[in-house]
């Protein structure tokens, strides 16, 4: 049985990570993210063995940040907000809307919002997965909006990176390594974000396909501009929506098959276990392994989450 803890302060989070007898898994809402890898798979990766049973799961410590949520500070004039990572995107958007601000990340287009509602949860998940959205080309994504973080490292140290300044040249932007790392390099506890004025929010230029309002997306693919039309044609029967501006496709891929891949593409899918994330570029894998060795040499944080040891 996995021991799930719900700390309500960053000091408590740090102490839990420091004292954990084995691997630590971050489940912000007490449930795995749909794009995440099963805990059994994480455990098997530790031993480089086959997925056979749940032996050893009692040694896991699961941290849920659902109690560690809410806005810490909001500078409306400077359009900067500091928020706890257990806060959901919906909660944050609701607070920002009170002063006519937002993060241009949530799916404002109702059809895409419905098709992808099961993907979007707390900030620790959203930043950890860095998923594309309907305004990526026009407004950027988390790497553009995150100005700083407070992160709990594998040894329980509370580290600060970045600042509230949009232009910050002090040191290396360590926060950018955390975005998309799925909690394998550190636990994101607090985030400083640049907000966006609601009145300036551009209209998405997405294209939708028949049945988009009833399908649930489980395949997201970003391709090179030269391959975009090829991908649209290849995935036509399964497509929910595409964004020509960012060359991203959302689809309902059959669970027993994979859609066509393209050179230098990026794919993430849900609901198929260890096939949720498959890296094919050896250079990328080596870079991720090296980062893991530097930040978490004992492979303590979310082991196996990136599909590598």
N, C-alpha and C positions, 0 to 999 in steps of 0.2 A: 504494500500500500504506500502511495506517495504521500509524504507529509507536506501539506500546503499551508503556508503561513501568509498572513495579511498584515504586514507592517503599516504603520501610519505616520512614520517619520523617516527621513533619510538616514539618520543615525541608527535607527532600528534595522533598516535594510542592510546597512553596512555590517552591522554586528551579526546578522543572520548569515550573510555571505561568508564572513570571516570564520564563523564557528561551524559552518556546514561540514558534516563528516564525509560527504561525497559530492557528486555532481549537483549543480543548482540549475533549475529550469525556471524560466520566467513565463508565467501565464497570467497576463495582466487582468483578464476577466475570468480567471479560474477555468479556462477552457482553451485548448490549442487553437491557434489561428488556422483558418482553413487551408492556408498555403504552407503551414508548418509540417514538420515531419513527426510521426508518432513517437511517443516516448520510448517504446520498445525498440524502435529503429535507432534512436539516439544511443540507447544502452548497447545495442549490438555494434554500433560504430566504435564504441570505446574499446571493444575487444576484437575489432575487425573480424567479427564472426557473422554467421547467418542469423536471420531473425527467426527464432524458434519459440521462445517463450518469454515470460516477464521476470526471469530470475535476476535478482539484484535491484529491482525497482524500489525496494524498501529503503535503499540507500540514497534515493533522490530527495532533495528538498525543493519543493515548488514554491515560488514566491508570486503571490497575486498582489497587484498594485491597485485593486479596486477600491481599497480604503485610502489610498494615497492619491487623491485627486483634488482638482480645483485650481483656480487662478491664484497665484501668489502676488503678482504685481502687474499692473497694466498702465503703461504710459500712453494715453490716448493721443496726445499731440505728436509724439515721436513714433507712434504706431509700432510699439514694442510690447510684447506680453511675456511674462514669465509664468509657466504653468507646470504643475506636477504631471508626471508621465502617465499616471493611471487615469487621467481625465480622458473621456471619450471625445472624439472629433465633434460629435453632435453637441455635447455639453459646451465645448469651447466655442463653437460657432454660435450657439445661442447667447453666450455672454458677450461675444464680440459684436453681435448684431445690435445689441442695446445701444452701441455708440456708432452704428453704421460702418462697422469694420467686419472683416472675415479672413479666413484662409481660403484662397481660391482653389482648394483641393477637393472639397466635398462635391459630390455629384449633383450639381444644380439641375442638370437635364433629367427630368423625372424617369424616363425610360431606362437610362443607364443607372440611375440611382436604384431602381427596383431590381435590375439584373445583377447588381454588384453589392446589394445591401449587406450580404453576409460576410463581406470582406472587411468592412470598415468598422473598427472598434476604438481602442484606446490609442493614445499617442505613442506609447512604447511599441505597439504593434505596427502602427502606420509608419513611423520613422524607421523601425527595424526592417520593414519589408520594402519601403520606398516604391510603392506601386504607382504605375502611370495613372493619369486621370484625364478628364475631358478638357482641361485647360493647361496641360503640360507645356505645350509650345508657346502659348501666349503669356503664361504667368509663372512658369517654372514649377519646381516641386520642392521637397524638403531640403535638399542641398542648397537651394536658393533662399529658403526662408529661415532655416535654423541659424541663429547668430551665436548661440552658445549652449552649453549643457553643464549639468552636474552629473557625474557618472560614478557608479560604484565599481571598482575594479575587482579582479579575481581574488585579491588578498584582503578585500574589505576596505580599501582606501577610498575616500571620497575625493574625487578629482574634479577640478573645474577647467573647462576649456571654452575658448571664445569669450565674448562679452556682449554688452547691450549695444555696442556701436556697430553700425552697418559696415563701416570700413575699419577693419581691425588688422593690424600688421604685427601684433605681438605674438610671436611664436607660430607653431604649426597648427593648422586647422584640424585638430584631432577629431572634432565633432563630425567631420565629413566621413571619417573612417567608420564611425558608429552607424551612420545612415545606410541602411541596407545590409548591415552585418547580422541581423536577426538576434541580437543580444549575445553573440559569441565572443565579443571583445570586452564587453562591460555592460552593466545594467544602467540604462538611461533612467535617471530618477527625476530630473527637472530639465526643462527645455526653455530657452529664450528664443522667441519667434518674432519675425517681422510680419506685421499684419498688412491687410490690403483694404482699401476703401470699397465699400459695397457699390457705391454709385459708379465706380470706374471698372467694375467687373465686366470683362468682355463676354460676348456670346460664343458658346462652343460651336465649332464648325464640323461637328461629327455627322456621320451618315449612319442611319439605322436600317436594319433589315427586317423583313416580315417576321412577326412573332417575337420581336425584341422585348415587348412588354410582359411576356410570360416565361421567357427563358431565363435560366440562371447561369451566368458566366462562370466557367471554371478553367479557362485557358486565356492567358494574356500574353501577347507576343509583340515585341517591338522589332522592326526590321529596318534595313537600310532603305533610303528613298528609292534606290534603283530596283529594289525587290518588292516594293509596296503593292503595286498592281498585280504582280505574280501571286503574292500571298492572298490578296483579296479573291482572286480567281480560284486559287487552290482550296480555300476554306469556305467558299460561298455557301454550301449547304448548312454550315454550322455557325455562321457569323451572327453576332448580335449587333455589334457596332464597330465602326472604324473611325480613326481620327487621322485624316490625311496630313494634318499639320505636323504631327509628331510621329506618324507612321506606326501607330499602335492599333492592334486588332483585339477585340474581345470576342470570345466564341464559347459555345457550349460543346466541348469536344467529348465524344464518346469515351466512357471510362476504359474501354478495352483497346483503344488505339490512340496514337499520337498524330497530330496534324503535321503537315510538311514543315520542315525546318529550312532555314536559309543561312547563308554565310554571315557570320558576325551578328546573328540575331540574339535576342534575349527572350526567354520563355519562362513563365512560371504558371503552374496549374494547381488545382486543388482536388482533393478527394481520391488520390491514387497513391497514397503512402509515400514510399521512397522515390517514386517518380514525380512527386510534386515539384522537385527541383533537380534538374540534370545539367551539369556543366560539361561542356565538350572541349573547351579551350584549356589546354594544359598550362599555359602561361597564367591564366586567371586562377586556376587551382593552386599553382605554386605560390602565387602572391597571397592568396587567402590562407594557405597553410603557414606561410612565413609570418603573417600578421597574427595568427593564432598563437604561434610559438612565442612571439614577443609579448603579447598582451596577456596570454593565459597559458603558460607553459605546461601546467598540469591538466589542461583540458577540462576545467571545472565548470565553465559557464556554457549552458545550452549545448552540450557536446553533441555533435552530429547534425545540428540544425542546418548547417550549410551543405550537408551532404558529404562532408569530408571529416577526417579525424583531426 
